[in-house]
């Protein structure tokens, strides 16, 4: 699995926006579909809420990519 650190400068970022920001999806619609189909893991568990608030310290996985969220 490929691990990437993604820095955010705000308190949180919504899950669908994070997937676009990290370059794992091209559009919000694509992100929405992947999340609703249970393809995204949030801290090791399937998450189907596209508006889930992701904060520094959280981990999001899609396919073979693991995103570690930081505040840097």
Buried (B, 14 or more C-beta within 10 A) or exposed (E): EEEEEBEBEEEBBBBBBBBBBBEBBEEEEBBBBBBEEEBBBBEEEEBEEBEBEBEBEBBBBBEEBBBBBEEE
